[in-house]
């Protein structure tokens, strides 16, 4: 393939003597841009992130797309597909919220999840990781257990972002803590470096959304009128 697309698919640079695909770098840049837009609660966070998902899918699925790394991370590749799907939901939800607010307010109002929602996240994390691990092991994914958590945790974090839960930043930090050593050992150096950047960024995002959630007054439940007020 020739032209700009062919260059993007084939171009490599060398980092510490190891070949690295340019599309891995570009895909992570789109991911970081999506995170920055998400911090500011801008709807464009979702389509920008989807472009990064498409590029990184081709990076981690080396069995189909030519990559210089010796390892395939099927969980990392699979999460890009799920990211794309959940991002469609997030894009729709934030766009709807913004339209209902007249187009002048941020697309989502941060809030802490309820205890029931938190228990749901913990249950989904445990069940999802337990279910993904044997599948990734059979597929031959390198590091199937951490790869399973990265896959499931990333999906839960993306869903939490769409819902406006402050906790989604904490889930991302937990994903980054597992992802950095896995990616370093697998030779995915730009992605590992980006995970480190994400970790610091997620701490800043957690603080920003926490402050916003405190500054936003809770929605009040309307008091039903009395009989005399209703018939007046």
C-alpha positions in Angstrom: 0.0 0.0 0.0 1.3 3.4 -1.0 0.5 7.0 0.0 -0.1 8.4 3.5 -2.1 5.4 4.7 0.6 3.0 3.6 3.3 5.1 5.3 1.2 5.1 8.5 0.8 1.3 8.4 4.5 0.5 7.7 6.6 3.4 9.2 8.8 2.6 12.1 11.2 4.4 14.4 13.8 3.0 16.8 13.5 3.5 20.6 16.4 2.2 22.7 17.5 0.1 19.7 14.1 -1.6 19.2 11.7 -0.9 16.3 8.5 0.8 17.2 5.5 1.4 14.8 4.6 5.0 14.2 0.9 4.0 14.3 1.4 2.9 17.9 2.7 6.3 18.7 -0.1 8.1 16.8 -2.8 5.8 18.3 -1.6 6.7 21.8 -1.5 10.4 21.0 -5.2 10.2 20.0 -5.8 8.3 23.2 -4.2 11.0 25.3 -6.2 13.7 23.4 -9.4 11.8 24.2 -8.5 11.7 27.8 -7.8 15.5 27.9 -11.1 16.2 26.2 -12.8 13.8 28.7 -11.3 15.7 31.6 -12.9 18.8 30.2 -16.1 16.8 29.6 -16.2 17.6 25.9 -18.2 15.4 23.6 -15.4 15.1 21.0 -13.5 12.9 23.5 -15.4 9.9 22.2 -14.8 10.1 18.4 -11.1 11.2 18.9 -10.6 8.1 21.1 -12.3 5.9 18.6 -9.6 6.8 16.0 -6.9 5.8 18.5 -8.7 2.5 19.2 -8.7 1.6 15.5 -5.0 2.3 15.2 -4.0 0.5 18.4 -6.1 -2.6 17.4 -3.7 -3.1 14.5 -0.7 -2.8 16.8 -1.6 -5.4 19.4 -3.0 -7.9 16.9 0.4 -8.7 15.4 -0.8 -12.1 14.0 -2.8 -10.3 11.4 -1.0 -7.0 11.0 2.8 -6.9 10.7 4.3 -5.7 14.0 7.9 -5.8 15.2 7.0 -7.1 18.6 7.3 -10.8 19.4 4.1 -11.0 21.5 0.4 -10.8 20.7 -1.8 -9.2 23.3 -5.2 -10.3 22.4 -6.7 -8.7 25.5 -5.2 -5.4 24.5 -6.5 -5.8 20.9 -9.9 -6.9 22.0 -10.3 -4.0 24.4 -9.9 -1.6 21.4 -13.0 -3.3 19.8 -15.0 -3.0 23.0 -13.7 0.6 23.5 -15.0 1.4 20.1 -18.4 0.0 21.0 -18.7 1.6 24.4 -17.5 4.9 22.9 -20.5 4.8 20.6 -22.7 4.7 23.8 -20.7 7.4 25.5 -20.8 9.6 22.5 -24.6 9.2 22.3 -25.1 9.7 26.0 -23.0 12.9 26.3 -24.4 14.3 23.1 -27.9 13.8 24.4 -27.0 15.4 27.8 -25.5 18.4 26.0 -28.5 18.9 23.8 -30.9 18.7 26.8 -28.8 21.4 28.5 -29.1 23.8 25.6 -25.6 23.1 24.3 -23.9 25.5 26.8 -23.2 23.2 29.7 -20.6 20.4 29.8 -21.8 17.1 28.4 -21.8 15.3 31.8 -22.0 16.3 35.5 -19.5 14.3 37.6 -20.9 12.4 40.6 -19.8 9.6 42.9 -21.4 6.3 42.2 -23.9 4.9 44.7 -22.9 1.9 46.8 -25.1 -0.3 44.7 -23.3 0.9 41.5 -19.9 0.4 43.2 -20.8 -3.2 44.1 -21.9 -3.7 40.5 -18.5 -2.5 39.3 -16.6 -4.8 41.7 -18.8 -7.8 40.7 -18.3 -7.0 37.0 -14.5 -6.7 37.5 -14.3 -10.0 39.3 -16.6 -12.0 37.0 -15.2 -10.4 33.8 -11.6 -11.0 34.7 -12.3 -14.6 35.7 -14.1 -15.1 32.4 -11.6 -13.4 30.2 -8.5 -15.1 31.6 -9.1 -18.6 30.3 -10.2 -17.3 26.9 -7.0 -15.2 26.6 -4.9 -18.1 27.8 -6.4 -20.4 25.1 -5.8 -17.8 22.5 -2.1 -17.6 23.5 -2.2 -14.1 24.7 1.0 -13.1 26.5 0.4 -12.5 30.2 -3.3 -13.6 30.1 -4.2 -12.8 33.7 -3.0 -9.1 33.7 -4.2 -8.8 30.1 -7.6 -10.0 31.3 -7.8 -7.3 34.0 -6.6 -4.6 31.6 -9.4 -5.6 29.2 -12.2 -5.7 31.8 -10.9 -2.7 33.8 -10.7 -0.6 30.7 -14.2 -1.4 29.7 -15.5 -0.6 33.2 -13.6 2.7 33.3 -15.0 3.7 29.9 -18.5 2.9 30.9 -18.0 4.8 34.2 -16.8 7.8 32.2 -20.0 7.7 30.0 -22.1 7.6 33.2 -20.2 10.5 34.8 -18.9 8.5 37.8 -15.8 10.0 39.5 -14.6 6.4 40.3 -13.8 5.8 36.7 -10.5 7.6 37.2 -9.6 5.2 40.1 -10.3 2.2 37.8 -8.0 3.7 35.1 -5.2 4.1 37.7 -5.6 0.4 38.6 -5.4 -0.5 34.9 -2.3 1.6 34.4 -0.6 0.0 37.4 -0.9 -3.4 35.8 -0.4 -2.3 32.2 3.0 -0.6 32.5 5.1 -3.6 33.5 3.2 -5.9 31.1 3.8 -3.6 28.1 7.4 -3.0 29.1 8.1 -6.7 29.2 6.3 -7.2 25.8 8.3 -4.4 24.1 5.4 -2.0 23.5 7.4 0.9 24.8 5.3 3.9 23.5 2.2 2.3 25.0 4.0 1.6 28.3 5.2 5.2 28.4 1.7 6.5 27.6 0.3 4.4 30.5 2.7 6.1 32.8 1.5 9.5 31.5 -2.1 8.3 31.9 -1.4 7.4 35.5 -0.4 10.9 36.4 -3.1 12.3 34.2 -5.7 10.2 35.9 -4.7 11.4 39.3 -5.2 15.0 38.1 -8.5 14.0 36.5 -9.7 12.4 39.7 -9.0 15.6 41.6 -10.7 17.8 39.0 -13.9 15.7 38.8 -14.0 15.3 42.6 -13.9 19.1 43.0 -16.6 19.5 40.3 -18.8 16.9 42.0 -18.5 18.8 45.3 -19.3 22.2 43.7 -22.4 20.8 41.9 -25.4 20.9 44.2 -27.3 17.6 44.3 -30.5 17.4 42.4 -33.5 18.0 44.6 -36.5 15.8 44.4 -39.6 17.9 43.8 -42.1 18.1 46.7 -45.5 17.1 45.6 -48.2 19.7 46.1 -50.8 19.3 48.8 -54.4 18.6 47.9 -55.4 22.2 48.5 -52.5 23.5 46.3 -53.3 21.1 43.5 -57.0 22.1 43.3 -56.3 25.8 43.8 
